[in-house]
Every structure is written in C-alpha cells, then in structure tokens.
C-alpha cells in the first residue's frame, strides 16, 4: 500500500503496440471558428479506422470577400497544429468561399509551409474533383452567401469549364446563420433553383447543413447533388488512398478520382 513520501518503481514491461486506432488514413481539416456543420459532417462520413482531426481559424462572424481574404494570415500556423506527430495524409482548408477568394494554390502553399508532410487541399479543389468524376458540365448552385461572393463563385466555376445555369444565395452574412438554416429548407431550396438542363445541383458552403439531406434531394430531383463537405471529404479520402463507398451521402461515393 502506498504511503506519502514513498518512492514508486514500476516493473519493466513490453506493451503490445500496433498502428493505432486510425491506421487506414488521417485527415486534417482547417475550419472557421463559426462553422457549425462541417465537423459533424466529417465524423458522420468517416469510414472505420480513418481519423478526422480538426483545428479552427479565428474568423469574423461576418462573411464578405474582405473578411474571407484574411483567413490566409494564419493558415500555415493552423496546419502545423493538426497532429504533427502523426502526420496527417491530407490537410484541407474547409471553406468554399474562402478557397475561391484567396485562391487554391496560395492556400496549398501555406498549408505545405505549416505541414510539409501532408497533401495540401482546399474545399473547392474537392468540389472540382467531384464535378469532374461525375462528368458534370451544367450546374445550378445554391449558397447562403451575399451576391458579391456568388459572383466570385460563378466566375470561378466558369473559369474551371462549367456552365452555371443559375446561382442563388440566401443573402446571409454570419457563419452562425449559415449553420442554423434547417436541412429541410435546403431540400426546398434545391428544388426551387433546379433547372431541367442542369446535370447536377451544387449546394455550396462548408458551414451549412445540406450534407445530411443529399440522398433525399437526389431522390426528389433524380440527379446528382454535390455539397461542399461531401465533395471535400470524398476527395480527401481518395487522395489518402481510401476507396470506400460511404452510404447515405449521395452518388458521388460510388466514384473514384479522375485525372
């Protein structure tokens, strides 16, 4: 029995060790401090034995082109804080509009600066990967954003070779507002903005609760639905070598990355 003042000497042992709980892949995500949706989405979509590691940027709860542009200031530091000892396979900046406003390559460079051992990613890189894998050409887009951001997004998608038949935003300004729009509303909104000639619907923003209703929307409209968090998670998994068909999150998970 131990008594205060006594010394303790543990016996020498040889504990059994393995590759750890998350031996298949480790994914890191850099979220905005106001994001209410992405973290839960990633854990919902993560296959068995795949790790999801999260860090957050301190961000303004007011989303404009100007506030989004400031995210880059702390990107490298945020990347460096995501489990550096286990070295995630992929680290992704999880903001659709921020990825577009700042630029994919600039963000990837900063992530690589902070975490040189990981594949750098941005959310919109995953979206473009998804649209290409599904062979989508014509899309309609629904967002929570102000139109100044919608213009940037439409221009970005056009430059990537996609025809944007319609893009509509909810004109919300705060990240907290983004995350409190109900999933059922995103179903209604998707049906409202859909056009017959569209190959797919893209519901844009990592901070909205659209991923949980992808299957319902696809069943209603009969075409693929891409959401920011779904596309990002799918692309990160594929880049990490995980090819699972994760059920419940749309047709996209039936596909692999294309060149």
N, C-alpha and C positions, 0 to 999 in steps of 0.2 A: 504494500500500500504506500502510495506516495505521501511524503510529508514535506511541507515547505522547507526550503533550504537544501533538500537532497538533490543530487545530480541524476540525470537521466541518460542512459546509454541504450540506444536501440540496437537490436541484433542486425547483423549484416544479412540482407536478403537479395534475392534476384527476382524482382517482379516481372510478370509476363506482360509484354507490351506488343501492340500492333500498330497499324497505320492511323489509328484514331477513329472516331465516330464518322467523320466525313471523308472517307478515303477515296471516293469517286471524283469529287471536284469541290473546289472552294470558290465561291463567287462573292465579290465585294461590290457594294453599291453606295454611291455618294448621293444622299438625299438633301432636299431643302429642309430647313428646320420646321417649316409649316406644313409639310406633306403629311396628310392623314391617311393615305390609301396604300402607297407603294409597299411599305414594309409588310403589311398583312398579305398583300397580293403575292409577294415573293415567297413568303413562307408557305402559302397555300399551294403554289405551283412547284415548289422544290421537290424533286424526286428523292427517294430514300437514299441516305448516305451522301447527299450533296449539301454543303454548308452555304448558308446565307449570312454574310457579315455586313453590318450597316454602320455608316457614320453619317453625320449631318453637317452641312454648311450652315453657318449663322446667316440667315437671309431675311430681307424685308418682307413683311406680310402685305406687300403691295406689288403687283406684278405688271411691270411695264418693260419696254425694251431697255430703258436706262437701268432699272434695278437688276434685271437679268444679267446685263453685261458685267456687273460687279462680282458675280459668282466666281470668276476666274481667279480672283485675287488670293483665294485660299484653297484652290483645287489641289495643288501639289501636297500641301500640308495634310489635307483631308485624306488623300490617297495613302500617304505614308503611315497613317494611323490605323489602317484596316489590317489587323492581324499580320504584322510584318514578319513575325517569326515563322508563321505557317505559309506565307507567300501565296496569296490567292491566285488562282489560274487567270481570272479575269477581274478587272475593276472597271465599273461603268458609272459615269455621271448620269444620274437619273432625273433629268429634266428635259422635256421635249423642247419647249420654247427657248430655254437657256442654251441648249445644244445648237439651235438654229441661229440665235442672236450672236453667240460668241464664235461659233464655228467648230466643226468636228476636229479638225487637225490641231487647232490651238489647244483644245481641251485634252486631246490624246497626248500631246507633248507634255502638258503639265502633269497629267496622271503618271506618265512614264518617268517624269522627274522625281516624283514622290515615291513611286513603286516600280522601279526598273525591272523587277522580276515578273510583273503581271502583264497580260494583254490589256491594253487600254481600250475602252469602249465609250460610246455615248449612246443615249437613248435613241436618237434619230438614226444612228447607224443601224440599230436593230430594226427600226421601222422600215428602212430602205431594204435591208436584208429580207424582211418578211414579204414586202410587196414583190420583190424580185422572185422569191421562192414560189409564190402563188401565181406568178406571171400576170400580175395586175397592171393594167395600163391606165384605166379611167377610174377615178375615185371621187367620192364625196367625203367631206371632212367635217366633223363636229368637235367643237372646243368649248372650254369655259372662258376663253380669253376676250380681251379687248380687240377691236378690229385692227389696231396698229400692229398687234402681234399676229393676227390672222393673215395680214398682208405679207409679213415676213415668211410665214409658214407656206402660204400658197406659192410665193416666189421660189422658195427652197425646193418644194416638190416639183414645180415646173422645171427648174434647172436640173433636177435629177431625172427628168424624162417622163413624168407622169402628167396626165391631163386631170386637172381639178375641175370637175363639173360644177361643184358647189362647195363652199365653205361657209359655215355659220358658227358664230360664237354666242355665248351667253352674256357677254359683257360684264363678267365678274372681275374684280380686281384683287381679291385677297385669297391667299392659299387656303386659309381656313374655310372660306366659302366654297372653294373648289371641292373640298372633301366632304361637304355636307349636302351636296346635291344628291338626291336619292338614286340608287341603282335603277329603280323603276322609271325615273324620269329619263335616264339615258336610253332606255328602250324606246320610249315615246319620241325622244329627240331624234334617234337614229331612223325611225320610221318616217318622221316628218321630213328629214333632209334627203332621204334616199331618192335616187333617180333611176329610171328603168335602164338607162345606158351605162350606169356605173357597174364596174366589175366587183367593187368592194366598198365597204364603209370603214373609214378610219376615225376612231374616237380618240382624240389627241389630248394628252396631258397625263403625266405620271401621278398627279395628285387627285384624280377623280376615281369614283367607284364604278367603273364600267367593266372591268375585267371579270367580275363575278357574274355578269349577265351576258357574256359573249354568246354562249350556247343558245340562250333564249332569243337573242336578236337574230342569230343565224337561222334558227328555225322559223322565225316570223318572216324574214325577208328573202331567204333562200340564196344567200350569197355570203362570201367570207367577211368576217369582221376582224379588223385589226385594232387593238388598243395599245397604248404606249407601254404599259407594264408587261403585257403578254408578249409583245414583239421583243422587248428588251430581254426578258427572261429567256425566251426561246433562243435568241441569238447568242446570249452569254453561255447557255448550256451547250449549244452546238460548238461554239468556239473552245469550250473546255472539254470537248470530246464526249459529251453525254447526249445520246440519241433517243432517249425515251419519248414515247408518245404519251404526254401527260393529258389525262382525260378531264373533260369538263371546261376546257378553255379554248374551244374553237378548233377549226380545221387546221390551223397553222401547225400544230404539233405533230401532224402526220408527215411533215416535210423536213428535209434536211437543208443545210445551207447550199446555195449555188454560187458559182464564181461570178 
